[in-house]
Structure formats: structure tokens, C-alpha cells
């Protein structure tokens, strides 16, 4: 008689790296295995920030031979080890984020600007954030965040050279700026909605005439 024996292999989970330069003996581990990861690509003029999934307790050490050494117990799911590095010899770049501008009025150029003294006083705003955005359309706008408390201005000039403006707007990633009216375009409003669609603010836009036709 012939007997065939089959081993019962443990399920393994993937180890992913969000960044270049990590080293580990394997790329998949069973739940309960101890995982050790090395990061040796160390530059003296660079700051490093490492983190892992929130439910994983990871220890971090450093020595001159191995560089950064990370150790943790593999949980019952795939794990990603992240890296963010910054050249400490260069100024920190502001965090970027995106908002969506919804135009419910008529074709217009749109500027979304930090609320600085210069932008409040100037009529020269540089390149439009959205150029010739048609009525009942929307577009994504990339912004830079230098300060969590920073306020923003929205300036709009439509095809008839009517000028609209709103200030003291607080914006964050995924927010929506909605340009809308009630009775006519001269009753224009600027609304800000959060990423879940809740209205955070609504204010009547300043309306005037900018330039000549």
C-alpha cells in the first residue's frame, strides 16, 4: 500500500514597501512570524520618517552597520511599511491637496488663492486655477497648504466681465467650492462643502464689473 502525506502549510501574508531601499529576507510571512526589515540607504542631509499599519506594533532601532532596523510580529493580513524622506538642506515644501470647483452660473475664469495681504489688494492674480470653466461643469484644483489655519479667496470673472469674489474660506482635501445663484447671476453665492457633502459655509459673493467688454 502507498500512503501520501500532505503537509499543512500556514497561510502567508505579503510584506509591501511604500518607498525604495527597504530590505528583508522574505516578502511573505505567516501570522505570528517575527519580521525584520533593514533600511541602509542613509544620506546625511536627509530626514526620514517611517511608519506602518496602525494595528501593528513596530520597534525601530539604528546602528552603523545595518542602518535603520525595524521589527514586528506579522499580523493576519498584508502589511505595508511606509517611508517619507525630505532633504533637510532644502526648505520644506508646503503640503498639497485638491478641491473641486463646481460652476453653476456661466462660463468663467476662476482663481482660488491664499488669503494674503498681497492677494487681497492686488487685481493681478497670475494664471487662473480654472480657465473658461463652462456653466454646469466642475474641475479639480490643486492647492498648497502652508498653514492649517490658512484662509483662501475665490475670484471669478465670467464671460461678460462680471466679477465675483468671496474670502475667509477654509479649505481642505476633498472639499467642494460651489458657485451658484438664486434669482440671477447677480445673486451669486459661494458655498464650501466638506468631503462628505455637508455645507460648511455659504456667503453672498461680492459682485462687480471688472474691465470692459
Buried (B, 14 or more C-beta within 10 A) or exposed (E): EEEEEEEEEEEBBEBEBEBEBBEBEEEEBEEEBEBEBBBEBEEEEEEBEBBBBEEBEBEBEEEEEEBBBBEBEBBEEBBBBBBEBBEEEEEEEEEEBEBBBBBBBBEBBBBBBBBEEEBEEEEEBEEBBBEEBEBEEBBEBEBEBEEEEBEBBBBBBBEEEBBBBBBEBBBBEEBBBBBBBEEEBEEBBBBBBBEEEEEBEEBEBEBEEBEEE
